[in-house]
Every structure is written in structure tokens, then in C-alpha cells.
Amino acid sequence: MLGFSTGYWAVFVTVASEQFGTNIRGTATTTAPNFVRGAVVPITALFQALKGLLGTVGSAFAVGALTLGLAFLALRGIRETYGKDLDFLEQ
């Protein structure tokens, strides 16, 4: 599980960096994981708020379904970088 998680994080950072031009790629690469870490606070707050209504398992399921739904929605907006020249500048 540790290897899977580490590999996922490496792929996440790589994909995030490929979405931006070379002039801001380093900033985007270091900022994207910080957004993920920052999202822990509202996700945990939502879990705690729903725990009283749905119970622990129901709250975990609801929060998990919501976050996975948002992840798949965001995945639709990512541009394919295969065969693309990644040496470009953001305007």
C-alpha cells in the first residue's frame, strides 16, 4: 500500500507539472500538492458534520463518493500531453 500511495503521488505531481508552461512549472508542481493537503480540512469538517446524520460508515461513504465524483469531473478537464511539446511558456 505504501508503494502504491507513493507512486500515485509521483504521478499526480508529474501530471500537474505537465499542465503548465516551463516558466511556471516549478510553482505549479509545488503548489498542487499543497492544495491537496489543504483540502483535508474541509473534507474532515464535512465528514464530522455528516457523521451525526449518517453515522460513521454512511458519512465516510458520502464524503468518499463526493470526493471521487469531483475527482472524475476534474479528470475530464485535463488535456492530454502525449506527443505535445512541453517546452512552452504560459501567456
Phi and psi restraints in degrees (range 20) as a CNS / XPLOR table:
assign (resid 1 and name C) (resid 2 and name N)
       (resid 2 and name CA) (resid 2 and name C) 1.0 -65.2 20.0 2
assign (resid 2 and name N) (resid 2 and name CA)
       (resid 2 and name C) (resid 3 and name N) 1.0 -41.0 20.0 2
assign (resid 2 and name C) (resid 3 and name N)
       (resid 3 and name CA) (resid 3 and name C) 1.0 -65.0 20.0 2
assign (resid 3 and name N) (resid 3 and name CA)
       (resid 3 and name C) (resid 4 and name N) 1.0 -40.1 20.0 2
assign (resid 3 and name C) (resid 4 and name N)
       (resid 4 and name CA) (resid 4 and name C) 1.0 -63.3 20.0 2
assign (resid 4 and name N) (resid 4 and name CA)
       (resid 4 and name C) (resid 5 and name N) 1.0 -45.0 20.0 2
assign (resid 4 and name C) (resid 5 and name N)
       (resid 5 and name CA) (resid 5 and name C) 1.0 -64.7 20.0 2
assign (resid 5 and name N) (resid 5 and name CA)
       (resid 5 and name C) (resid 6 and name N) 1.0 -42.8 20.0 2
assign (resid 5 and name C) (resid 6 and name N)
       (resid 6 and name CA) (resid 6 and name C) 1.0 -65.1 20.0 2
assign (resid 6 and name N) (resid 6 and name CA)
       (resid 6 and name C) (resid 7 and name N) 1.0 -42.2 20.0 2
assign (resid 6 and name C) (resid 7 and name N)
       (resid 7 and name CA) (resid 7 and name C) 1.0 -64.1 20.0 2
assign (resid 7 and name N) (resid 7 and name CA)
       (resid 7 and name C) (resid 8 and name N) 1.0 -40.1 20.0 2
assign (resid 7 and name C) (resid 8 and name N)
       (resid 8 and name CA) (resid 8 and name C) 1.0 -62.8 20.0 2
assign (resid 8 and name N) (resid 8 and name CA)
       (resid 8 and name C) (resid 9 and name N) 1.0 -43.1 20.0 2
assign (resid 8 and name C) (resid 9 and name N)
       (resid 9 and name CA) (resid 9 and name C) 1.0 -64.2 20.0 2
assign (resid 9 and name N) (resid 9 and name CA)
       (resid 9 and name C) (resid 10 and name N) 1.0 -39.8 20.0 2
assign (resid 9 and name C) (resid 10 and name N)
       (resid 10 and name CA) (resid 10 and name C) 1.0 -64.5 20.0 2
assign (resid 10 and name N) (resid 10 and name CA)
       (resid 10 and name C) (resid 11 and name N) 1.0 -42.2 20.0 2
assign (resid 10 and name C) (resid 11 and name N)
       (resid 11 and name CA) (resid 11 and name C) 1.0 -66.9 20.0 2
assign (resid 11 and name N) (resid 11 and name CA)
       (resid 11 and name C) (resid 12 and name N) 1.0 -39.9 20.0 2
assign (resid 11 and name C) (resid 12 and name N)
       (resid 12 and name CA) (resid 12 and name C) 1.0 -58.6 20.0 2
assign (resid 12 and name N) (resid 12 and name CA)
       (resid 12 and name C) (resid 13 and name N) 1.0 -47.9 20.0 2
assign (resid 12 and name C) (resid 13 and name N)
       (resid 13 and name CA) (resid 13 and name C) 1.0 -65.8 20.0 2
assign (resid 13 and name N) (resid 13 and name CA)
       (resid 13 and name C) (resid 14 and name N) 1.0 -38.9 20.0 2
assign (resid 13 and name C) (resid 14 and name N)
       (resid 14 and name CA) (resid 14 and name C) 1.0 -64.6 20.0 2
assign (resid 14 and name N) (resid 14 and name CA)
       (resid 14 and name C) (resid 15 and name N) 1.0 -46.0 20.0 2
assign (resid 14 and name C) (resid 15 and name N)
       (resid 15 and name CA) (resid 15 and name C) 1.0 -64.0 20.0 2
assign (resid 15 and name N) (resid 15 and name CA)
       (resid 15 and name C) (resid 16 and name N) 1.0 -40.6 20.0 2
assign (resid 15 and name C) (resid 16 and name N)
       (resid 16 and name CA) (resid 16 and name C) 1.0 -62.1 20.0 2
assign (resid 16 and name N) (resid 16 and name CA)
       (resid 16 and name C) (resid 17 and name N) 1.0 -40.8 20.0 2
assign (resid 16 and name C) (resid 17 and name N)
       (resid 17 and name CA) (resid 17 and name C) 1.0 -70.2 20.0 2
assign (resid 17 and name N) (resid 17 and name CA)
       (resid 17 and name C) (resid 18 and name N) 1.0 -31.6 20.0 2
assign (resid 17 and name C) (resid 18 and name N)
       (resid 18 and name CA) (resid 18 and name C) 1.0 -71.9 20.0 2
assign (resid 18 and name N) (resid 18 and name CA)
       (resid 18 and name C) (resid 19 and name N) 1.0 -13.7 20.0 2
assign (resid 18 and name C) (resid 19 and name N)
       (resid 19 and name CA) (resid 19 and name C) 1.0 -82.6 20.0 2
assign (resid 19 and name N) (resid 19 and name CA)
       (resid 19 and name C) (resid 20 and name N) 1.0 -7.4 20.0 2
assign (resid 19 and name C) (resid 20 and name N)
       (resid 20 and name CA) (resid 20 and name C) 1.0 -123.6 20.0 2
assign (resid 20 and name N) (resid 20 and name CA)
       (resid 20 and name C) (resid 21 and name N) 1.0 156.8 20.0 2
assign (resid 20 and name C) (resid 21 and name N)
       (resid 21 and name CA) (resid 21 and name C) 1.0 -69.7 20.0 2
assign (resid 21 and name N) (resid 21 and name CA)
       (resid 21 and name C) (resid 22 and name N) 1.0 165.3 20.0 2
assign (resid 21 and name C) (resid 22 and name N)
       (resid 22 and name CA) (resid 22 and name C) 1.0 -64.8 20.0 2
assign (resid 22 and name N) (resid 22 and name CA)
       (resid 22 and name C) (resid 23 and name N) 1.0 -22.6 20.0 2
assign (resid 22 and name C) (resid 23 and name N)
       (resid 23 and name CA) (resid 23 and name C) 1.0 -74.5 20.0 2
assign (resid 23 and name N) (resid 23 and name CA)
       (resid 23 and name C) (resid 24 and name N) 1.0 -22.7 20.0 2
assign (resid 23 and name C) (resid 24 and name N)
       (resid 24 and name CA) (resid 24 and name C) 1.0 -126.8 20.0 2
assign (resid 24 and name N) (resid 24 and name CA)
       (resid 24 and name C) (resid 25 and name N) 1.0 13.4 20.0 2
assign (resid 24 and name C) (resid 25 and name N)
       (resid 25 and name CA) (resid 25 and name C) 1.0 -62.7 20.0 2
assign (resid 25 and name N) (resid 25 and name CA)
       (resid 25 and name C) (resid 26 and name N) 1.0 -40.6 20.0 2
assign (resid 25 and name C) (resid 26 and name N)
       (resid 26 and name CA) (resid 26 and name C) 1.0 -64.6 20.0 2
assign (resid 26 and name N) (resid 26 and name CA)
       (resid 26 and name C) (resid 27 and name N) 1.0 -40.9 20.0 2
assign (resid 26 and name C) (resid 27 and name N)
       (resid 27 and name CA) (resid 27 and name C) 1.0 -64.5 20.0 2
assign (resid 27 and name N) (resid 27 and name CA)
       (resid 27 and name C) (resid 28 and name N) 1.0 -43.9 20.0 2
assign (resid 27 and name C) (resid 28 and name N)
       (resid 28 and name CA) (resid 28 and name C) 1.0 -65.7 20.0 2
assign (resid 28 and name N) (resid 28 and name CA)
       (resid 28 and name C) (resid 29 and name N) 1.0 -38.0 20.0 2
assign (resid 28 and name C) (resid 29 and name N)
       (resid 29 and name CA) (resid 29 and name C) 1.0 -65.6 20.0 2
assign (resid 29 and name N) (resid 29 and name CA)
       (resid 29 and name C) (resid 30 and name N) 1.0 -35.5 20.0 2
assign (resid 29 and name C) (resid 30 and name N)
       (resid 30 and name CA) (resid 30 and name C) 1.0 -87.5 20.0 2
assign (resid 30 and name N) (resid 30 and name CA)
       (resid 30 and name C) (resid 31 and name N) 1.0 -21.3 20.0 2
assign (resid 30 and name C) (resid 31 and name N)
       (resid 31 and name CA) (resid 31 and name C) 1.0 -83.6 20.0 2
assign (resid 31 and name N) (resid 31 and name CA)
       (resid 31 and name C) (resid 32 and name N) 1.0 -37.0 20.0 2
assign (resid 31 and name C) (resid 32 and name N)
       (resid 32 and name CA) (resid 32 and name C) 1.0 -56.9 20.0 2
assign (resid 32 and name N) (resid 32 and name CA)
       (resid 32 and name C) (resid 33 and name N) 1.0 -46.7 20.0 2
assign (resid 32 and name C) (resid 33 and name N)
       (resid 33 and name CA) (resid 33 and name C) 1.0 -63.3 20.0 2
assign (resid 33 and name N) (resid 33 and name CA)
       (resid 33 and name C) (resid 34 and name N) 1.0 -30.4 20.0 2
assign (resid 33 and name C) (resid 34 and name N)
       (resid 34 and name CA) (resid 34 and name C) 1.0 -68.5 20.0 2
assign (resid 34 and name N) (resid 34 and name CA)
       (resid 34 and name C) (resid 35 and name N) 1.0 -33.3 20.0 2
assign (resid 34 and name C) (resid 35 and name N)
       (resid 35 and name CA) (resid 35 and name C) 1.0 -64.6 20.0 2
assign (resid 35 and name N) (resid 35 and name CA)
       (resid 35 and name C) (resid 36 and name N) 1.0 -39.2 20.0 2
assign (resid 35 and name C) (resid 36 and name N)
       (resid 36 and name CA) (resid 36 and name C) 1.0 -64.4 20.0 2
assign (resid 36 and name N) (resid 36 and name CA)
       (resid 36 and name C) (resid 37 and name N) 1.0 -45.9 20.0 2
assign (resid 36 and name C) (resid 37 and name N)
       (resid 37 and name CA) (resid 37 and name C) 1.0 -63.0 20.0 2
assign (resid 37 and name N) (resid 37 and name CA)
       (resid 37 and name C) (resid 38 and name N) 1.0 -39.1 20.0 2
assign (resid 37 and name C) (resid 38 and name N)
       (resid 38 and name CA) (resid 38 and name C) 1.0 -67.9 20.0 2
assign (resid 38 and name N) (resid 38 and name CA)
       (resid 38 and name C) (resid 39 and name N) 1.0 -26.7 20.0 2
assign (resid 38 and name C) (resid 39 and name N)
       (resid 39 and name CA) (resid 39 and name C) 1.0 -71.2 20.0 2
assign (resid 39 and name N) (resid 39 and name CA)
       (resid 39 and name C) (resid 40 and name N) 1.0 -14.4 20.0 2
assign (resid 39 and name C) (resid 40 and name N)
       (resid 40 and name CA) (resid 40 and name C) 1.0 -61.7 20.0 2
assign (resid 40 and name N) (resid 40 and name CA)
       (resid 40 and name C) (resid 41 and name N) 1.0 -36.3 20.0 2
assign (resid 40 and name C) (resid 41 and name N)
       (resid 41 and name CA) (resid 41 and name C) 1.0 -63.7 20.0 2
assign (resid 41 and name N) (resid 41 and name CA)
       (resid 41 and name C) (resid 42 and name N) 1.0 -54.3 20.0 2
assign (resid 41 and name C) (resid 42 and name N)
       (resid 42 and name CA) (resid 42 and name C) 1.0 -67.3 20.0 2
assign (resid 42 and name N) (resid 42 and name CA)
       (resid 42 and name C) (resid 43 and name N) 1.0 -32.4 20.0 2
assign (resid 42 and name C) (resid 43 and name N)
       (resid 43 and name CA) (resid 43 and name C) 1.0 -65.3 20.0 2
assign (resid 43 and name N) (resid 43 and name CA)
       (resid 43 and name C) (resid 44 and name N) 1.0 -43.1 20.0 2
assign (resid 43 and name C) (resid 44 and name N)
       (resid 44 and name CA) (resid 44 and name C) 1.0 -65.8 20.0 2
assign (resid 44 and name N) (resid 44 and name CA)
       (resid 44 and name C) (resid 45 and name N) 1.0 -39.8 20.0 2
assign (resid 44 and name C) (resid 45 and name N)
       (resid 45 and name CA) (resid 45 and name C) 1.0 -63.6 20.0 2
assign (resid 45 and name N) (resid 45 and name CA)
       (resid 45 and name C) (resid 46 and name N) 1.0 -40.4 20.0 2
assign (resid 45 and name C) (resid 46 and name N)
       (resid 46 and name CA) (resid 46 and name C) 1.0 -65.0 20.0 2
assign (resid 46 and name N) (resid 46 and name CA)
       (resid 46 and name C) (resid 47 and name N) 1.0 -42.2 20.0 2
assign (resid 46 and name C) (resid 47 and name N)
       (resid 47 and name CA) (resid 47 and name C) 1.0 -59.2 20.0 2
assign (resid 47 and name N) (resid 47 and name CA)
       (resid 47 and name C) (resid 48 and name N) 1.0 -46.1 20.0 2
assign (resid 47 and name C) (resid 48 and name N)
       (resid 48 and name CA) (resid 48 and name C) 1.0 -64.4 20.0 2
assign (resid 48 and name N) (resid 48 and name CA)
       (resid 48 and name C) (resid 49 and name N) 1.0 -38.0 20.0 2
assign (resid 48 and name C) (resid 49 and name N)
       (resid 49 and name CA) (resid 49 and name C) 1.0 -67.5 20.0 2
assign (resid 49 and name N) (resid 49 and name CA)
       (resid 49 and name C) (resid 50 and name N) 1.0 -37.9 20.0 2
assign (resid 49 and name C) (resid 50 and name N)
       (resid 50 and name CA) (resid 50 and name C) 1.0 -82.5 20.0 2
assign (resid 50 and name N) (resid 50 and name CA)
       (resid 50 and name C) (resid 51 and name N) 1.0 -17.7 20.0 2
assign (resid 50 and name C) (resid 51 and name N)
       (resid 51 and name CA) (resid 51 and name C) 1.0 -61.7 20.0 2
assign (resid 51 and name N) (resid 51 and name CA)
       (resid 51 and name C) (resid 52 and name N) 1.0 -35.4 20.0 2
assign (resid 51 and name C) (resid 52 and name N)
       (resid 52 and name CA) (resid 52 and name C) 1.0 -68.6 20.0 2
assign (resid 52 and name N) (resid 52 and name CA)
       (resid 52 and name C) (resid 53 and name N) 1.0 -32.6 20.0 2
assign (resid 52 and name C) (resid 53 and name N)
       (resid 53 and name CA) (resid 53 and name C) 1.0 -85.6 20.0 2
assign (resid 53 and name N) (resid 53 and name CA)
       (resid 53 and name C) (resid 54 and name N) 1.0 -43.2 20.0 2
assign (resid 53 and name C) (resid 54 and name N)
       (resid 54 and name CA) (resid 54 and name C) 1.0 -108.5 20.0 2
assign (resid 54 and name N) (resid 54 and name CA)
       (resid 54 and name C) (resid 55 and name N) 1.0 -8.0 20.0 2
assign (resid 54 and name C) (resid 55 and name N)
       (resid 55 and name CA) (resid 55 and name C) 1.0 83.8 20.0 2
assign (resid 55 and name N) (resid 55 and name CA)
       (resid 55 and name C) (resid 56 and name N) 1.0 173.3 20.0 2
assign (resid 55 and name C) (resid 56 and name N)
       (resid 56 and name CA) (resid 56 and name C) 1.0 -65.2 20.0 2
assign (resid 56 and name N) (resid 56 and name CA)
       (resid 56 and name C) (resid 57 and name N) 1.0 -48.8 20.0 2
assign (resid 56 and name C) (resid 57 and name N)
       (resid 57 and name CA) (resid 57 and name C) 1.0 -67.5 20.0 2
assign (resid 57 and name N) (resid 57 and name CA)
       (resid 57 and name C) (resid 58 and name N) 1.0 -44.1 20.0 2
assign (resid 57 and name C) (resid 58 and name N)
       (resid 58 and name CA) (resid 58 and name C) 1.0 -64.1 20.0 2
assign (resid 58 and name N) (resid 58 and name CA)
       (resid 58 and name C) (resid 59 and name N) 1.0 -39.8 20.0 2
assign (resid 58 and name C) (resid 59 and name N)
       (resid 59 and name CA) (resid 59 and name C) 1.0 -65.6 20.0 2
assign (resid 59 and name N) (resid 59 and name CA)
       (resid 59 and name C) (resid 60 and name N) 1.0 -42.8 20.0 2
assign (resid 59 and name C) (resid 60 and name N)
       (resid 60 and name CA) (resid 60 and name C) 1.0 -62.2 20.0 2
assign (resid 60 and name N) (resid 60 and name CA)
       (resid 60 and name C) (resid 61 and name N) 1.0 -41.3 20.0 2
assign (resid 60 and name C) (resid 61 and name N)
       (resid 61 and name CA) (resid 61 and name C) 1.0 -64.5 20.0 2
assign (resid 61 and name N) (resid 61 and name CA)
       (resid 61 and name C) (resid 62 and name N) 1.0 -44.8 20.0 2
assign (resid 61 and name C) (resid 62 and name N)
       (resid 62 and name CA) (resid 62 and name C) 1.0 -64.6 20.0 2
assign (resid 62 and name N) (resid 62 and name CA)
       (resid 62 and name C) (resid 63 and name N) 1.0 -45.4 20.0 2
assign (resid 62 and name C) (resid 63 and name N)
       (resid 63 and name CA) (resid 63 and name C) 1.0 -66.8 20.0 2
assign (resid 63 and name N) (resid 63 and name CA)
       (resid 63 and name C) (resid 64 and name N) 1.0 -40.9 20.0 2
assign (resid 63 and name C) (resid 64 and name N)
       (resid 64 and name CA) (resid 64 and name C) 1.0 -62.6 20.0 2
assign (resid 64 and name N) (resid 64 and name CA)
       (resid 64 and name C) (resid 65 and name N) 1.0 -43.3 20.0 2
assign (resid 64 and name C) (resid 65 and name N)
       (resid 65 and name CA) (resid 65 and name C) 1.0 -64.3 20.0 2
assign (resid 65 and name N) (resid 65 and name CA)
       (resid 65 and name C) (resid 66 and name N) 1.0 -40.6 20.0 2
assign (resid 65 and name C) (resid 66 and name N)
       (resid 66 and name CA) (resid 66 and name C) 1.0 -64.8 20.0 2
assign (resid 66 and name N) (resid 66 and name CA)
       (resid 66 and name C) (resid 67 and name N) 1.0 -47.1 20.0 2
assign (resid 66 and name C) (resid 67 and name N)
       (resid 67 and name CA) (resid 67 and name C) 1.0 -67.7 20.0 2
assign (resid 67 and name N) (resid 67 and name CA)
       (resid 67 and name C) (resid 68 and name N) 1.0 -38.1 20.0 2
assign (resid 67 and name C) (resid 68 and name N)
       (resid 68 and name CA) (resid 68 and name C) 1.0 -67.0 20.0 2
assign (resid 68 and name N) (resid 68 and name CA)
       (resid 68 and name C) (resid 69 and name N) 1.0 -38.9 20.0 2
assign (resid 68 and name C) (resid 69 and name N)
       (resid 69 and name CA) (resid 69 and name C) 1.0 -60.6 20.0 2
assign (resid 69 and name N) (resid 69 and name CA)
       (resid 69 and name C) (resid 70 and name N) 1.0 -44.4 20.0 2
assign (resid 69 and name C) (resid 70 and name N)
       (resid 70 and name CA) (resid 70 and name C) 1.0 -65.1 20.0 2
assign (resid 70 and name N) (resid 70 and name CA)
       (resid 70 and name C) (resid 71 and name N) 1.0 -36.8 20.0 2
assign (resid 70 and name C) (resid 71 and name N)
       (resid 71 and name CA) (resid 71 and name C) 1.0 -64.9 20.0 2
assign (resid 71 and name N) (resid 71 and name CA)
       (resid 71 and name C) (resid 72 and name N) 1.0 -44.1 20.0 2
assign (resid 71 and name C) (resid 72 and name N)
       (resid 72 and name CA) (resid 72 and name C) 1.0 -68.5 20.0 2
assign (resid 72 and name N) (resid 72 and name CA)
       (resid 72 and name C) (resid 73 and name N) 1.0 -33.4 20.0 2
assign (resid 72 and name C) (resid 73 and name N)
       (resid 73 and name CA) (resid 73 and name C) 1.0 -64.8 20.0 2
assign (resid 73 and name N) (resid 73 and name CA)
       (resid 73 and name C) (resid 74 and name N) 1.0 -43.6 20.0 2
assign (resid 73 and name C) (resid 74 and name N)
       (resid 74 and name CA) (resid 74 and name C) 1.0 -66.2 20.0 2
assign (resid 74 and name N) (resid 74 and name CA)
       (resid 74 and name C) (resid 75 and name N) 1.0 -34.9 20.0 2
assign (resid 74 and name C) (resid 75 and name N)
       (resid 75 and name CA) (resid 75 and name C) 1.0 -61.9 20.0 2
assign (resid 75 and name N) (resid 75 and name CA)
       (resid 75 and name C) (resid 76 and name N) 1.0 -31.5 20.0 2
assign (resid 75 and name C) (resid 76 and name N)
       (resid 76 and name CA) (resid 76 and name C) 1.0 -65.6 20.0 2
assign (resid 76 and name N) (resid 76 and name CA)
       (resid 76 and name C) (resid 77 and name N) 1.0 -25.7 20.0 2
assign (resid 76 and name C) (resid 77 and name N)
       (resid 77 and name CA) (resid 77 and name C) 1.0 -89.2 20.0 2
assign (resid 77 and name N) (resid 77 and name CA)
       (resid 77 and name C) (resid 78 and name N) 1.0 -3.5 20.0 2
assign (resid 77 and name C) (resid 78 and name N)
       (resid 78 and name CA) (resid 78 and name C) 1.0 -81.1 20.0 2
assign (resid 78 and name N) (resid 78 and name CA)
       (resid 78 and name C) (resid 79 and name N) 1.0 130.6 20.0 2
assign (resid 78 and name C) (resid 79 and name N)
       (resid 79 and name CA) (resid 79 and name C) 1.0 -80.1 20.0 2
assign (resid 79 and name N) (resid 79 and name CA)
       (resid 79 and name C) (resid 80 and name N) 1.0 146.2 20.0 2
assign (resid 79 and name C) (resid 80 and name N)
       (resid 80 and name CA) (resid 80 and name C) 1.0 -74.0 20.0 2
assign (resid 80 and name N) (resid 80 and name CA)
       (resid 80 and name C) (resid 81 and name N) 1.0 135.2 20.0 2
assign (resid 80 and name C) (resid 81 and name N)
       (resid 81 and name CA) (resid 81 and name C) 1.0 -110.3 20.0 2
assign (resid 81 and name N) (resid 81 and name CA)
       (resid 81 and name C) (resid 82 and name N) 1.0 3.8 20.0 2
assign (resid 81 and name C) (resid 82 and name N)
       (resid 82 and name CA) (resid 82 and name C) 1.0 -66.0 20.0 2
assign (resid 82 and name N) (resid 82 and name CA)
       (resid 82 and name C) (resid 83 and name N) 1.0 126.8 20.0 2
assign (resid 82 and name C) (resid 83 and name N)
       (resid 83 and name CA) (resid 83 and name C) 1.0 77.8 20.0 2
assign (resid 83 and name N) (resid 83 and name CA)
       (resid 83 and name C) (resid 84 and name N) 1.0 3.2 20.0 2
assign (resid 83 and name C) (resid 84 and name N)
       (resid 84 and name CA) (resid 84 and name C) 1.0 -94.0 20.0 2
assign (resid 84 and name N) (resid 84 and name CA)
       (resid 84 and name C) (resid 85 and name N) 1.0 140.6 20.0 2
assign (resid 84 and name C) (resid 85 and name N)
       (resid 85 and name CA) (resid 85 and name C) 1.0 -72.5 20.0 2
assign (resid 85 and name N) (resid 85 and name CA)
       (resid 85 and name C) (resid 86 and name N) 1.0 115.0 20.0 2
assign (resid 85 and name C) (resid 86 and name N)
       (resid 86 and name CA) (resid 86 and name C) 1.0 -87.3 20.0 2
assign (resid 86 and name N) (resid 86 and name CA)
       (resid 86 and name C) (resid 87 and name N) 1.0 4.7 20.0 2
assign (resid 86 and name C) (resid 87 and name N)
       (resid 87 and name CA) (resid 87 and name C) 1.0 -95.7 20.0 2
assign (resid 87 and name N) (resid 87 and name CA)
       (resid 87 and name C) (resid 88 and name N) 1.0 75.5 20.0 2
assign (resid 87 and name C) (resid 88 and name N)
       (resid 88 and name CA) (resid 88 and name C) 1.0 -133.6 20.0 2
assign (resid 88 and name N) (resid 88 and name CA)
       (resid 88 and name C) (resid 89 and name N) 1.0 163.9 20.0 2
assign (resid 88 and name C) (resid 89 and name N)
       (resid 89 and name CA) (resid 89 and name C) 1.0 -110.5 20.0 2
assign (resid 89 and name N) (resid 89 and name CA)
       (resid 89 and name C) (resid 90 and name N) 1.0 140.1 20.0 2
assign (resid 89 and name C) (resid 90 and name N)
       (resid 90 and name CA) (resid 90 and name C) 1.0 -73.8 20.0 2
assign (resid 90 and name N) (resid 90 and name CA)
       (resid 90 and name C) (resid 91 and name N) 1.0 139.3 20.0 2
